[in-house]
Amino acid sequence: MSIIYPKPKFQQLVQKPTVQALLAYFKQQTEPVILRQIRKAVPYPQLDKTLDELIAHHVITRLDRRYTLSLPHITQWPELSADRLAEFKKLQQAYSPLVLAETCLQLLALQPLTRPIEVTFELPCATVLENAGFRLVTLNSASPSAPTLPNYFAWQTREAPMPQAFAALEMLIGDVDPAFFFNQVSLIFEQVATGKLRTRRPSIFRESLLQTGVLAEAPARLLIPEMPATDLPVDVVKALLPETMPEAFLIGHFFLRQLTATNLTYLIKKGTL
């Protein structure tokens, strides 16, 4: 069960013990409650401020000095008409999974959730490292558990402990700045593309690419797919999404789920799309 809202400050907010306690309390209530009841059940400092933040994010509603949980609770995928599903299957025949995945990700970025939601099932998620020249993407079928570079830096932004699967990467690169790190990795991508990468003194940047299966050592070449130079069918896919939220958000993720049953990492050289 996850609360989803692509805002970093909100993600930090919901990880606070006060918020976790408040949400657990409100889920047990069948009727609106007053502030005195909340303070008695959740005696945390700065409770009033936290309640105001949750109200501002439409997680809790306050009406006539009574509080209720207003977080949408979603237990299944929205219904998708047979016609829309058939049209998406046609797109799968016309475009590669990478092109469709990148199209869905761009649409989801352009049309983010307008309020938090809670879902009881796993959604696919993408983690990204990018700069002016390259975009390295891991499309995860569920949580970002595979030890890839985009997933590693995504975990660094969380307050939760790094999973054991990332232990080798953590030992290799530690808490290096992601922007600096990816700029150095991008130089390797350029050298591979031009055939100028030579065996040299080991570096954490090259070793991280070898360790995560992005790069082969001899001969030096990429082991992950590269996005082909083609236009993205943004308007075509957008026409298959509902106009309302959170339905459009969920259907966009449903399409992503159809494109990969496992984790997939790919590279885009900017300017090719």
N, C-alpha and C positions, 0 to 999 in steps of 0.2 A: 504494500500500500504506500503510495507516494503522493506528496503534494507538489504540484507542478506549476511553475510560473517562471519564465525565463528572465528573471531580474536578479542580479547578484545580491543586492541588498535584501531582497525578500528571502532568498535562499539562506542567507546568514541569519535572518530573523527567525525562520521556522526551526533552525537548529538550536536555538536558545532553550535552556531547560524550562524557563518560564512559559514559553510558547508551547512546548511539548506538554507541560502539565495542564495548561489551559485547554488545549485541544482535547486531551484525554478527558478532562472534566466535562467539557461541553458535549462530547459524544455520549455521555451517560445521561444527559438531561433530556427529558421529554417535554418540558415546558420552559418558557423564558425565565431567566433568573435575574435577580437584582444584584447590585454591586456588593452589598454586604455578604451575600451568599458566596460570591466568587472569592472575596477576600478571605473568607473563613476556610474555603476549600483549597485555595492556592495562595498561601501567605508568602508571596515572593516580593522582593523589593521592586520598585518602579512598575508595579502591576498596572496602574492607571495608564501610564505611558505605553506599555505594551498593548493594552486593550485598544487604545487609540490607533496604534499602528495597524493592528489587525482589522479594525473597522475601516481604516483608510484603504486597505487592500481588499475589502469586501469579503473577508473571512468570517467576521462577526458582524452582526447587525445590532444596533442600539435603537430602540423605539420606546418612548415613554419610560425611560430609565430602566428598561428591561433588555437583557442581552440574549441573543440566540446565535447558534452556529449557522452561517449561511454559505458555507463552502460546498459547492456542487460535488456530489459523491457519485462517481461513475463506475459501474461494475461490469460494463460490457461495451464492445465497439458499437458506434452508431450504425443503424441499418443503412446499407448501401443498395440502391436499386440495381436490378439485374442489368439494366441498360448501361448504367455508369460502370459497373464491373466489366461488362463486355467491352466497353470502349477502352478501359484501361488495359485489358488483355490485348487489344489491338495495338496499343502503344508499346507493349512489351515485345510484340513481334516486329515493330518498326524501329525501335531504339534499343540500345544496349542498356543493361541494368545500371551501369555507371551514369549514363546520361540522364536516365529517369531519376536515379537517386539524387543526383546533383540538382536536378530541376525541382524535386520535392523539397529539398533542403533550402533552396533559394526562396521558394514560395512560403515556406514556414517562417523564414527569417523576415520576409516582407509583410507577413500577416501573423504576427505573434498573438498569443493569448492576451485577451483584454482583462482577465482576472484569474486568480488561482483556481485550480481544480484539484480534486483528489481522485486518483484512479486506483483500482484494486488489482490491475493486471500490468504486466511489463510492457512498456513502449520501447520501440527501437530508438536509439539516440546516436547522434553524431558528435564526435570530438574533432577539433580542427586546430592545426598549426598553420599559420600563413603569414606571408609578408608581401611586398610588392611584386615579387617574382613567382612565388609558388604557393600552393595550397595543398597541404597533406591532411587527408581525411580518413578517420576510422568510422565506418558505419557499423554500429553495434546492434545486434539483434535484440539485446536487452540492456542491462547495465554495462558500463565500460569496464569489463573485467579482464579483457585480453591485454597482455603486456605490450602495447604499442606505444609509440611516442606521443601521439595526440591524447591517448587515454591517460598516460602517465602524468602529463602536465594538467589534464583536467582534474585528476585526483589531488594534485598539489593545491588546488584552490579550495578543497573541501576541508572541513574540520575533522572528518572521520579519519582513522588510521589508514595508511596505505596498505592495500591487500598484499598478501605474501607473494602473489604472482609477480609483483613489481620489485621484489627485493634486489634482484641482480641489476636492474636499471637504476634503482635508488643508490646502490653502492657505486655504480659507474658515474652517474652524472649529478647525484645529490639534488640540491635546490637551486641549480643554475637558473638564471633569468631566461624564461622561454623565448623572448624576442631575440636576445643575443644568441641563444642556442640555435634557433631555427635559421637565423642569418648565416651562421657557420655551416649548418647542414645544407643550406641552399647552394653554397659555393661548391659543395660536393656534387649536388645534382647537376649543376652547370658543367662541372668537369667531366662527369659521366656522359652527359649529352654530347659533349664535343670530343670525347675520347682522350681527354688530357689527364685523367686521374691516374696517377702512378703510385706504386707501392712506396710508402714512405713511413716515417716514424709514426707509431700508433697515436691516435687521438681519441678522445671520448666521443667526438662527433661521428667519426667514421665507425668506431666500434659500436656505437649505439645503433647505427643503421644495419650493421652486420648482425647484431644481437637480436634485433626485432624483425629480421627477415626482409628488410627493405632493399638491401644491397648484397650482391654476391661479390666475393673478394677477387677471384681470378677465373676468367677475366672480369673486370669490374663492370657490373651491369645492374640495372634495377630488377628486382624480383616481384614488384607490385605493379598492377595495371596503371597505365597513364591514360588520362582522359583524352579521347580523340578530339581533333579540331572540328567542332561542329556547333551549330547553334542549338540552344536549349529550347525544347518545346514548352516554354513557360505558359503561354496563353492556352495551349491545348490541354495541359494538365490542370490549369486553374479552372477551366470550364467544367471539370469533373468534380470540383470541390464545392461543398455547400457554401452558401453565402453567410451563414450564421456561425457564431462561436459558442461553445468550443467544438462544434461538429466539424468545421473545416480543419481545425488543428488535429483532431482525432483521425479523420479520414486521410489527411496527409501522412500521418504516421502509419495508418493501415496500408497505404500504398508502399511506403518504405518497407514494411514488414513482408510484403509480397516479393520484394526485389532481392532479399538475401535471407537465408535461413541461418547463416553464421556471420561472424564478424568479417568485415571486408575493409582493407586499407588501400587507398589509391592516391595518386598524385596528379595535380593539375598544374601545368605551367601557365601562368597568367598570360593573357593575350591570345590564347588559343581558343577561347570560347567567345 
